[in-house]
């Protein structure tokens, strides 16, 4: 994905506030051999781009000052209740940049699994994203979790997923994480009709 950024001369809280009032969003780009640079972006274009999953988990082409740089979205600050981006951070990357980043999990084939199709189980997605480490050029937009073979009561762990070349999970000392579980359907208990019992009592009183 490609987007356009503009150099930002003025800094500070007041300058950022005035910038937002003009329909722009302040930001910064850092990393690589060049010094960090303050930037600004069209707010509406940025807002729509942030709704796309690929904008969060893929290498982006940022056009700045007539040059295109490879960057990665690192942080976004939103207004607590307004639909507004307060600040955005990008990191410059190249073929040698090694990084850690959370990427989304895409669960597929759950409707075709024996657990769902035959036993009517409910799929509980325990995690929706996971942290990985790799070179920037190897960064996947998402990791696919195939649930097609899952049976009733099954649990899918991090050890069950396939990762691309050069990609490894960041576990933070944990050996295995649960990604999803196949929860058996809860049987409904039908209560005895109360009305019938009440009518029976009335009939005994009449006698």
C-alpha positions in Angstrom: 0.0 0.0 0.0 1.2 3.5 -0.7 0.3 6.8 0.9 1.5 10.4 0.8 3.0 12.3 3.8 4.2 15.9 4.0 7.0 17.4 6.0 5.9 19.2 9.1 7.8 22.3 10.2 6.0 23.4 13.4 6.0 21.1 16.4 4.4 21.2 19.8 0.9 20.7 21.3 -0.5 24.0 20.0 0.8 23.4 16.5 -0.6 19.8 16.4 -4.0 21.1 17.5 -4.1 23.7 14.8 -2.9 21.1 12.3 -5.8 18.8 13.3 -8.3 21.7 12.8 -7.2 21.9 9.2 -8.0 18.3 8.5 -4.4 17.0 8.9 -3.0 14.4 11.3 0.5 14.9 12.8 3.0 12.0 12.9 6.6 11.0 12.9 8.8 8.7 10.9 12.0 7.2 12.5 14.6 4.5 12.1 17.2 3.7 9.5 20.2 5.9 8.8 18.2 9.2 8.4 17.2 11.2 11.4 13.6 11.1 12.7 11.3 13.5 10.8 8.0 15.1 11.8 5.3 14.6 9.2 1.6 15.3 8.5 -1.0 13.4 6.6 -4.5 14.0 5.2 -6.7 12.9 8.1 -9.6 11.4 6.1 -7.2 9.4 3.8 -5.4 8.1 6.9 -8.6 7.3 8.7 -9.8 5.1 5.8 -6.4 3.5 5.5 -6.4 2.5 9.1 -9.6 0.6 8.6 -7.7 -1.8 6.3 -5.9 -4.7 8.0 -3.0 -4.6 5.5 -2.2 -1.0 6.7 -1.4 -2.3 10.1 0.6 -5.5 9.3 2.5 -4.9 6.0 5.3 -2.9 4.6 4.0 0.4 3.3 5.3 2.8 0.6 5.4 6.3 2.1 5.9 9.2 -0.4 7.6 12.1 1.4 9.2 15.0 -0.4 9.1 13.3 -3.7 10.9 10.1 -2.5 9.3 6.8 -1.6 10.4 5.2 1.7 9.6 1.7 3.0 7.9 2.1 6.4 5.9 0.1 8.9 3.0 1.5 11.1 4.2 1.4 14.7 1.6 3.3 16.8 -1.6 5.2 16.4 -3.2 7.5 19.0 -6.9 8.0 18.8 -9.1 10.6 20.4 -11.0 9.1 23.3 -14.4 9.7 21.9 -14.2 11.5 18.6 -13.5 9.7 15.3 -10.1 11.4 15.1 -6.4 10.3 14.9 -4.3 12.4 17.2 -0.8 11.1 16.2 0.7 8.3 14.1 4.2 6.8 14.2 6.0 5.0 11.3 9.3 3.2 11.3 11.6 3.1 8.3 12.6 -0.5 7.3 14.9 -2.1 4.7 16.1 -5.6 3.8 18.2 -5.8 7.0 15.6 -4.5 9.5 14.6 -7.2 12.0 11.5 -6.5 13.9 8.9 -7.8 16.3 5.2 -7.1 15.5 1.8 -8.5 16.3 -0.1 -9.8 13.2 -3.7 -10.9 12.9 -4.8 -14.5 12.9 -7.1 -15.7 10.1 -9.2 -18.7 11.0 -10.4 -20.8 8.0 -12.5 -23.9 7.3 -14.2 -23.9 10.7 -17.6 -24.4 9.1 -16.3 -27.5 7.3 -14.7 -29.1 10.4 -16.2 -32.2 12.0 -16.6 -30.3 15.2 -18.9 -27.6 13.6 -20.4 -29.5 10.7 -21.2 -32.8 12.5 -21.2 -32.1 16.2 -22.5 -28.5 16.0 -19.7 -27.2 18.2 -19.1 -23.5 18.7 -15.6 -22.1 17.8 -14.1 -20.0 20.6 -11.3 -17.7 19.2 -9.0 -17.3 22.2 -6.5 -15.1 20.4 -7.1 -12.9 17.3 -3.4 -11.8 16.9 0.0 -13.0 17.8 3.5 -11.5 18.0 6.2 -12.7 15.6 9.8 -11.9 14.9 11.3 -11.7 11.4 13.0 -9.6 8.8 10.8 -6.7 7.5 10.8 -8.3 4.0 9.4 -11.5 5.5 6.6 -9.9 7.5 3.3 -11.7 6.7 0.0 -9.7 6.6 -1.6 -12.4 8.6 -1.1 -16.0 9.8 -3.6 -18.6 8.7 -5.0 -21.1 11.2 -6.8 -24.0 9.5 -9.6 -25.5 11.6 -10.8 -27.9 8.9 -9.7 -31.1 10.7 -10.8 -30.1 14.2 -13.1 -32.5 16.1 -15.4 -32.0 19.1 -13.6 -30.7 22.1 -10.3 -30.0 20.2 -7.9 -27.2 21.2 -5.7 -25.5 18.7 -2.3 -24.3 20.0 0.6 -22.2 18.5 2.4 -25.4 17.8 -0.3 -26.4 15.3 0.2 -23.5 13.0 2.5 -23.1 10.0 4.8 -20.1 9.8 6.6 -18.7 6.7 10.3 -18.9 6.2 12.3 -16.9 8.7 9.2 -16.2 10.9 9.2 -17.3 14.5 6.7 -16.7 17.3 7.6 -14.5 20.3 6.3 -16.4 23.3 7.8 -14.3 26.2 8.8 -17.4 28.1 5.6 -19.4 27.5 5.9 -22.8 25.7 2.5 -22.9 24.0 -0.5 -20.7 23.6 -4.2 -21.6 23.0 -5.5 -20.1 19.8 -9.0 -21.6 19.6 -11.2 -24.3 21.2 -14.1 -26.3 19.9 -16.8 -25.9 22.5 -19.5 -28.6 22.7 -23.1 -27.3 22.4 -25.0 -26.9 25.6 -28.1 -29.0 25.9 -31.3 -27.2 26.7 -33.1 -28.4 29.7 -36.9 -28.2 29.2 -38.7 -27.4 32.5 -41.9 -29.2 33.4 -45.0 -27.0 32.7 -46.0 -25.1 35.9 -49.6 -24.5 34.6 -50.5 -28.2 34.6 -49.5 -28.6 38.2 -51.5 -25.5 39.2 -54.6 -26.8 37.4 -54.3 -30.2 39.1 -54.3 -28.5 42.6 -57.4 -26.6 41.7 -59.2 -29.8 40.6 -58.4 -31.5 44.0 -59.8 -28.5 45.9 -63.1 -28.7 44.0 -63.6 -32.3 45.0 
